[in-house]
Amino acid sequence: MAKRKLEDLNLLDDFLFGSVVTHPEVGEKFVREILKTIFGKDFGKLTVVPQKIYYGVDTDKHGARLDVYLEESPPENTEDAATVYDMEPDKNDDNNAVRALPRRVRFYHAMIDGNSLNSGENYKQLKNVFVILITSYDPLNGHRMIYTIRNMCQEMPSLPYEDGAQTIFLYTKGTEGDPPKELRELLYYMENTTEENAINDSLKRIHKMVMLVKHDKEVTLSFMKIFEREEMIRQQVRKEEQANTERERLRADFEKERADHAEQEIKRLKEQLAAKE
């Protein structure tokens, strides 16, 4: 397998996306540019938490690891709840993974909700939660670039029902709908992260941040370590496959020898019976 190079990664690669988001110089600026393009507005105070981990309530219960957890504080002197943004690039187009995507997102919402309300707080303080997945595959097979999922009353779809939970799927190759031009350009750039595709002012700013991170020595070292660890895992898998193959070969040889021995024994007995006759 050819060695991946850091400079060849795009923003749909978890490593590069996470490295830019968490970089001390550009992380928050990068997040603001992305969110502003998605939502078309400026954002207030943001807290960035890389790889937020929620452990299961017990050792046999499933936990969750969120790639990028962002929390926006509410305006001062208001009773508004804070807002959480879980933003993740996702290239896993395995059929089973795609079919399970709605339930995976449901689980993310549940884990965030379960840890966002302190004991004694009123339910109105439950944080608003946006789960945003940026995918290189069509998550819902509707060919749309944007899928916005919210809870609603099935009998009265127009009835206001605001529980503070939203899921947004952004499909980089979507063709249906009429998303803003800046969002289309951002999603194309995320999958094709080159200077030539940084075609508006926001993307030019983002590309400068990406290049700063790609040339950061600590990021390069982290990437090399990850690649080496992945290579070690691949080598271990190959060794185990070879060992399994050898075990299967020995087992097959043993079974053949046993069958040959049984055939010879049957032949010998037949010869003895023939001699007696």
C-alpha positions in Angstrom: 0.0 0.0 0.0 1.4 3.4 -1.0 2.2 5.7 1.8 -0.3 8.6 2.1 1.2 12.0 2.2 -0.1 14.8 4.5 -0.1 17.3 1.7 -2.5 15.1 -0.3 -5.2 14.9 2.4 -8.4 16.8 1.9 -10.8 18.2 4.6 -13.0 15.1 4.4 -10.0 13.2 6.0 -10.6 13.0 9.7 -6.9 13.7 10.5 -6.6 16.9 8.5 -10.0 18.2 9.5 -9.4 17.5 13.2 -5.8 18.9 13.0 -7.1 22.2 11.6 -10.0 22.5 14.0 -7.7 21.9 17.0 -4.8 24.0 15.9 -4.1 26.7 18.5 -3.5 29.4 15.9 -6.3 28.9 13.4 -8.8 26.4 15.0 -11.5 28.7 16.1 -11.2 31.0 13.0 -11.5 27.9 10.8 -14.6 26.7 12.7 -16.2 30.2 12.4 -15.7 30.2 8.6 -17.2 26.8 8.2 -20.2 27.5 10.4 -20.8 30.9 8.8 -21.0 29.3 5.4 -23.3 26.6 6.5 -25.7 28.8 8.5 -25.2 32.1 6.8 -24.6 34.0 10.0 -21.8 35.1 12.4 -21.3 33.2 15.6 -20.7 34.4 19.2 -18.3 32.9 21.7 -17.3 29.3 20.7 -15.7 26.6 22.8 -13.9 24.0 20.7 -13.5 20.5 22.1 -11.7 18.0 19.8 -12.8 14.4 20.0 -15.3 14.8 22.8 -15.8 11.3 24.3 -19.0 10.2 26.0 -18.5 6.9 27.9 -21.3 4.4 28.3 -23.2 4.5 31.6 -21.7 1.1 32.3 -18.8 -1.0 30.9 -21.2 -3.0 28.7 -22.9 0.1 27.3 -22.0 1.9 24.1 -20.2 5.2 24.2 -19.6 7.8 21.5 -16.6 9.8 20.2 -17.5 13.1 18.5 -14.9 14.4 16.1 -15.5 18.1 16.7 -17.7 19.3 19.5 -18.4 23.1 19.5 -20.4 25.0 22.1 -21.8 28.5 21.5 -22.6 30.4 24.6 -26.0 32.2 24.7 -26.1 36.0 24.6 -25.4 37.6 28.0 -28.4 38.5 30.2 -30.7 36.0 28.5 -32.2 32.8 29.6 -31.5 31.2 26.2 -29.8 27.8 26.3 -26.3 27.2 24.9 -26.0 25.5 21.5 -23.9 22.5 20.7 -22.6 21.7 17.2 -21.2 18.2 16.5 -19.5 18.5 13.1 -17.9 15.5 11.4 -16.6 14.6 8.0 -17.6 11.1 7.0 -16.3 9.0 4.1 -17.5 5.6 5.3 -19.9 4.6 2.5 -20.2 1.0 3.6 -23.8 -0.1 2.9 -24.4 -1.2 6.5 -22.9 2.0 7.9 -25.1 4.2 5.6 -28.3 2.3 6.5 -27.5 2.7 10.2 -26.7 6.4 9.9 -30.1 7.8 11.1 -29.8 5.6 14.3 -26.2 6.6 14.7 -27.2 10.3 14.7 -30.1 9.5 17.0 -27.5 8.0 19.4 -25.3 11.1 19.2 -28.2 13.3 20.1 -29.0 11.1 23.0 -25.5 11.1 24.4 -25.1 14.9 24.1 -28.5 15.5 25.6 -27.8 13.1 28.5 -24.7 15.0 29.4 -25.9 18.6 28.9 -28.4 19.2 31.7 -27.1 19.5 35.2 -29.0 18.2 38.2 -31.6 20.7 39.3 -31.7 22.6 36.0 -34.9 23.3 34.2 -35.6 21.5 31.0 -35.6 24.8 29.1 -31.9 24.9 29.8 -31.4 21.7 27.8 -28.9 22.7 25.1 -29.8 23.1 21.5 -28.0 20.4 19.5 -27.0 20.4 15.8 -25.3 17.2 14.5 -23.7 18.0 11.1 -22.3 15.3 9.0 -20.4 16.2 5.8 -20.3 13.2 3.6 -18.8 12.1 0.3 -21.7 9.7 -0.3 -25.4 10.3 -0.5 -26.7 9.6 3.0 -30.4 9.4 2.1 -30.4 8.7 -1.6 -32.2 11.9 -2.5 -29.3 13.4 -4.5 -29.6 16.6 -2.3 -26.7 18.6 -1.1 -28.5 19.5 2.1 -30.8 17.4 4.2 -32.2 19.1 7.3 -33.8 16.7 9.8 -36.1 18.0 12.6 -38.8 16.5 14.8 -42.3 17.4 13.8 -46.0 16.5 14.3 -46.9 14.0 11.5 -50.6 14.9 11.5 -49.8 18.6 11.3 -46.4 19.1 9.6 -46.8 22.9 9.7 -47.4 22.9 13.5 -44.4 24.6 15.3 -42.5 22.0 17.3 -39.2 23.2 18.5 -37.3 20.8 20.7 -33.8 22.3 19.9 -32.6 19.2 18.0 -31.5 19.3 14.4 -29.5 17.1 12.1 -27.9 18.4 8.9 -26.4 16.1 6.3 -24.2 17.9 3.7 -23.5 15.7 0.6 -20.6 17.1 -1.4 -21.9 15.8 -4.7 -25.5 16.6 -4.3 -27.4 18.0 -7.3 -31.0 18.5 -6.1 -32.2 21.6 -4.3 -30.8 25.2 -4.5 -28.1 25.5 -1.8 -26.2 28.8 -1.5 -23.3 29.2 -3.9 -20.8 29.6 -1.1 -21.9 26.3 0.5 -21.6 24.5 -2.8 -18.1 25.9 -3.3 -17.1 25.0 0.3 -18.3 21.4 0.0 -16.5 20.9 -3.3 -13.3 22.4 -1.7 -13.6 20.1 1.3 -13.4 17.1 -1.0 -10.9 18.7 -3.4 -8.7 20.7 -1.0 -6.4 22.6 -3.4 -5.5 26.2 -4.0 -7.3 26.2 -7.4 -10.6 25.4 -5.6 -10.3 28.2 -3.0 -12.3 30.4 -5.3 -14.0 32.9 -2.9 -12.7 35.1 0.0 -13.8 32.7 2.7 -12.1 29.7 1.0 -9.0 31.6 0.5 -8.8 32.3 4.2 -9.6 28.6 4.9 -6.9 27.4 2.5 -4.3 29.6 4.2 -5.2 27.9 7.5 -5.1 24.5 5.9 -1.6 25.1 4.5 -0.3 26.4 7.8 -1.5 23.2 9.5 -0.1 21.0 6.7 3.4 22.6 7.2 3.3 22.4 11.0 6.1 20.1 12.2 4.1 18.8 15.1 1.1 17.9 12.8 3.5 16.2 10.4 5.0 14.2 13.2 1.6 13.2 14.5 0.6 12.1 11.0 3.8 10.0 10.6 3.1 8.3 13.9 -0.5 7.5 12.9 0.7 6.1 9.5 3.3 4.0 11.3 0.7 2.7 13.7 -1.6 1.8 10.9 1.2 0.1 9.0 2.0 -2.0 12.1 -1.6 -3.0 12.4 -1.7 -4.0 8.7 1.5 -6.0 9.1 0.0 -7.8 12.2 -3.1 -8.6 10.2 -1.1 -10.0 7.4 0.9 -12.1 9.8 -2.3 -13.4 11.4 -3.7 -14.2 7.9 -0.5 -16.0 7.0 -0.6 -18.0 10.3 -4.3 -18.9 9.6 -3.4 -20.0 6.1 -0.6 -22.2 7.4 -2.9 -23.7 10.1 -5.5 -24.4 7.4 -2.8 -26.0 5.2 -1.5 -28.2 8.1 -5.1 -29.2 8.9 -5.8 -30.1 5.3 -2.6 -32.2 5.2 -3.5 -34.0 8.4 -7.0 -34.7 7.1 -5.6 -36.0 3.8 -3.1 -38.3 5.7 -5.9 -39.6 7.9 -8.1 -40.3 4.8 -5.2 -42.0 3.1 -4.5 -44.1 6.1 -8.1 -45.1 6.4 -8.2 -46.1 2.7 -5.1 -48.2 3.1 -6.5 -49.9 6.2 -9.8 -50.7 4.4 -7.8 -52.1 1.4 -5.7 -54.3 3.8 -8.8 -55.7 5.5 -10.3 -56.5 2.2 -7.2 -58.3 1.1 -7.2 -60.3 4.4 -10.9 -61.3 3.8 -10.1 -62.3 0.2 -7.2 -64.5 1.3 -9.4 -66.3 3.9 -12.0 -67.1 1.2 
